[in-house]
Amino acid sequence: DGIDVDAAVSNNVIVTHTPNVLNAETSTTAVLLMLACYRELRSCENHARSGAWEKTNHPLTRTADGRRVGLLGMGRIGKCIATKLSLAFDASISYHTRHKKDVQYTYYSNLVEMARNVECLICIVPGGANTKHMINSEVMNALGPQGVLINVARGSVVDEKELITALQEKRLGYAGLDVFEEEPIIPQELRNLDNVVLLPHVGSATIETRAAMGKLTVDNILSYHNDKTVITAVPECQRLLLSEDKKKN
């Protein structure tokens, strides 16, 4: 998101990224946030740490098993999330994308309709103008007062002001957020809410995954140094690679 890819392409600069090596970790973070919301992990831990358990039991929470889960996005990471939730938690998976994918899950062409028919909505689409505020008040209202919203995509995908209001008014039940509109700033209104789990954009931030990302970055540099090709160019740079191939031939 921090690179002007169009400017790079216009100046014949190839931009690479690190796909696949972070699929498992980011999908695990999405599942973690979902579990933390349903089982109210934050509240339960506070109950234990504060000593409140010595006086009374914590109120019952809700199961995360067997939920109807909708995915906004069904790319590499989305498929990993769907696999983990369907196999380990018996989730019924639906998804919304611009075009129907060759997957076994239920497709919705309308995001609001999907939100109305699921219990948990997980965002895993790219950022940018095309996805800005896709999760708006209409989607949140459709998800409802028992609904759970998880965002491991980009902060811009969710209208943060509308999210705060929906959570405050209990029109939306819970949110698990790893990303925010103005990172690293998290609005105080979100921090004050009990029905939100907050993470500091750590979706892929493990030692193992970051090492794999670093290795892929180095491999791209070495590849370009050796023969002017790269392993994982962003899609917008494919024509530059084709130009390099023509020069060789």
Helices and strands as residue ranges (DSSP letters): H 5-10, H 23-38, H 41-49, G 52-54, E 68-72, H 76-89, E 92-96, E 106-107, H 111-117, E 120-123, G 129-131, H 137-143, E 148-151, G 155-157, H 160-168, E 174-177, H 188-191, E 196-198, H 207-227, G 235-237, H 238-248
